[in-house]
């Protein structure tokens, strides 16, 4: 049975079954009638060899799975390190010897002397809310920035590729034209993702609002990191609503807090975090690619062994 489990898993991933299926694939109603099993061939070694093959693959795939699990744990630790670094820098600064004071907010704790704290909207120009209007979608034209594009402090333009017309862009921009460094924030599905705008030839879609720090008071890049911090995300969760999809109402933004260092420190902090989080992101990317390669190797190994391309009959059990 274990040999056939590997064999059929390989046949599934190789899409052997798909070619003889019936139904409507785009509706998810693609089925394989039982009698179709009579219409294709499978390699069936002697029973003793089936046992050798399954035992070999049990050992080797377990080794690969263990490596994948260790790599996944490493990625989680790197992400935790990234989150901890951001939180430390935006609440305590870069100088470990700076004099501290009580912030007056329990979940923030102490902040450096000379920093201020207040409600988010106090330090921002009026928030631009793009919700409530669904723009016309087109096959090409102006790139439509959606909540799907905003992840982990960055805009990923390949994650979702939707477009709208210049006329729709103009209508959306009447609410507030995006400028370089402005902060885009997702209000639901998912809640609390954030990034800085890095191009202006776009239109901003629903489920996204735009922040802009007041000049010479709030650096937009520091603001992004503050929103990414555990402190802010914890504060945000307090005012979120919804069961199936968490979201936040526009009226609640005025209840969220913002820690504000002097402008020169904000830039130092954001520059430092740009550099250090980039290093961590590169390590995460490297480890993610390692997992992809391990999964590819695992599948290739199963395929080659169950079809006899790799002969394991003389393998010694270790």
N, C-alpha and C positions, 0 to 999 in steps of 0.2 A: 504493500500500500504506500509506503514512504517513497519508493521509486516513482510510482505513478503520480503522487502528489507533486514531486519536482517536475515530472514530465508535463503534466497538465498546466502547472504554473508557467512553465516555459512556453507552452503552446498558446496560453492566454496572452502573455507579454509579446509574443511574436505575431499576434493577431491572426493565428491560423484559424481559430474558430470564427472570427469576425467575417471572413470571406465567404463562409457558407451559412451565415445567419440569415434570418428573415425578419421583416418588420419595418418600422419607421425609425431610423437611427436618430434623427434630429429631435424626436419626441421621447427618446430614451426607451423605446419599445422594441429593442433588438433582441431576438431570442434565438436559441439554438435548439431546433427540434431533436428529440432523442434519436430518431432514425437516421439523422445525418452522421452519427458516429460510425455508421457502416460505410461511409463514403470517403474516408481519408485514412491514411496509414500512419502508424506510429512505430518507432523502434522498440522491440521487446526482446531484451537479452535473456539468456537463461536465468532462472530464478536466483541462482547463487550470485551471478553478476549484478542482478538488480539490488541484492542486499549489499554487495560491495560498494556499488555506486551510491546508494542512499546513505550508508555509513560514512563514506568519504565526504559527501556533501553536507551531512549533518555536522561533521567536525569543522570543515572549511568555512561553511556559511556562519557557524557560530563564532569562529574567530573574526570574521569580517564584521558580523553584527556587534561584537564586543568593541571593535575599533570604532565603528560608527557611533555607538553609545558614548564612548569616551570623548570622541570629537564633539558630539552634540553637547555634552556636559561642559567641555572647554568653551564652546560658543556661549553657553548660558553664563558662565563665569565672566567672560569678556564683556557681555552685555551688562551684567551686574556691575562690573568695574566701571564701565562707561557711565551708567546711571549714577553711581556713587560719586564719581569724579565731578559730574555736572552739578549735582546737589551740593557738594562741598564747596565748589568754587563760587556758585551764585549766592550762597548764604554766609560763607566765611571769608571769601576773598582768597588771594594768592599769598598773602603774607601770614605765615603761621605765628608770628610774634606780635601781631597787631593787637591793640587794646580792644576788648569786646564790651558789649553792653547788652542788656536784656531787650529783646525786640518787642516784648509785650504780647507776643503771640506764641502760645505754648508749642504748637507744632512746628514753629520755625526755630525757637530757642534764641541763643545769643547771635548777634550780628556785629560786625566791626563798628567801632565808634566812628561817627561821621557819616554812616549810612542812614537812610531814612526808610520808612515803610508806610504804605498807605493802600487805599483801594485802587485797583487796576485802572479804572476809568479816569481817575484823577490825573494820571500821568500820560494819558493818550489823547490824541485828537479824536473827534467823533468816530465811533466804530462804524464801519461800512458792512451792512448785512446784505448778502446777495440771495438770501433765502426768499421763497415765496413766488418765484417766477422761473419757469422751465424754458430755457432758450431753445430756439429751433436748432435741430441737429442736421449737419450736412456731411457729405463724404470727404470733403476737403474744405480748406478755408482757414479761419482763425482757430488756433488751438484753444480748446475748452478745458480749462483747469478744473478738475473735479476732486472730490475728497479722496478718490482712489489714488491720485497722483502724489499725495502728501503723506510721507512716511519717514519716521526717525530723523526729523529735522531737515529733510531734503525733499526736493521736488523730483520725482521720477517720471519723466515724460513718456516712457515706454510702458509704464504700468497700465495706463488707460489712454487710448488715442481717440478722442472725440473732437469734432470740429463744429463751428458755427459760422454764421455770415458776418461780414463787417457791420451790417446794420444792427444785428443782435449785439455785437460787441459794443457799438456806440450806445445802445440803450442801457446795457449793463454798466458801462462806464459813467453813465449819468449819476449812478449811485456813488461812485468813487473810482477814479482811474488808478490802476495799480502803478506803483513806482518801484524802482530797484530798492531792495532792502525791506519793503513793506512786509509785514508778517501775515501770512494766511493761516487760518485756524479752522479745523474741522469741528463742526458742532454736533455731528452724529455720524454713526456708521463709517468710521469709528469716531468717537469723541476724543478731542484733545490732541490730535496730531497737528504738527506745526512746521512751518518752513519759511524762509525768506524768499521773496520774489527775486528771480535772477534774470528775467526778461519781461518786457512790457507789451510785446506783440501777442497778447493772450486775452481771453475773456474768462471771467471767473464764474463758475457754475453754482448751483444750489449746494446747501450743507456746508458752505464756506463763508467765513466772515474775515474782514481785513482790519488789522490793527496798524497804527502808526504812532510811534512814541513822539512826544512833544520835543521839538528841537532843543538841543542843549540840555535836555533833562533825561531822556531815555534813548539809549542806543538800541536800534531794532534787532541787532544781532544778539545783544545781551538779553533782550526781551524774549527772543526765541529760546535761548537756553534756560531762562527762568521758567518758561512754560513747560519745557521738557523735564524740569526738575521734579523729584519725588514730592517735594513740598507743595508745589503748585498743583500737581496731578491729584494729590490727596485733598487739597482744598477744592479742586474742581469736582471731585467725586461727591463731595458734600452737597453740592447744589445741582447735581445732575438728576434727571428724571427719566422714566421709561423702563419698561420691563424687558421687551425683546431687543430694543436698541436704545442704549443710553444717549441722552442728548441734553442740551442746556438751552434755556430760554434767554433771549436777549436781555431781559430785565435782570437777570442774575449776574451779568458781568460786573456790575457795580459792587457786588459783594465779594468778589475775588481780590486777593491781596497781591501786592508787588513790592519786592525789596529793591531799593534803588541806591546803588553806590554812586559816588561822584562820577561824572561822565568819563573822565580819563581812566578810572578803574574799570568801568564797564567795558571799554574798548580793550584794555589789557586782558580782562577775563575772557571776552569773546574770542580774541585772537588766540589766546592760550588754548581754549577749548576747541577751536577750529583745528589746531595742530594736533592736539592730543587725541581727540575723538577720531580724527582722520586715521591716525595710526591704529587705533583699536578697530575701526571699521575695516581697514585693510586686512587685519588679522582675522576678523570674522569672515570676510570674503574668501580668504585663503582656506580657512577651515571648512567653509561651506562647499567650496569647490572640491576639497578633499573627500567630503561625504558623497558628493555626486559621483566622483571617480570610484569610490569604494562600492557604491550601489551598482554602477555600470559593470565593474569587475565581478561582483557577485552574480549578476544576471548572466554575464558572458560565461562565467565558470559553470553555472548550472546548465546553460545551453550546450556548451561544448562537451560536458561530461555525459548528460543524458542522451546525447546523439552519437556518442562514441568518438568524437573528434579528439578527446583526451582520454587515454586508456588508463584507468585506475586499478586494474586487476592486480597489479603487482605492488600496489601501495601498502606500506607497512603501517598498521594502526599504532599511533603514538599516544 
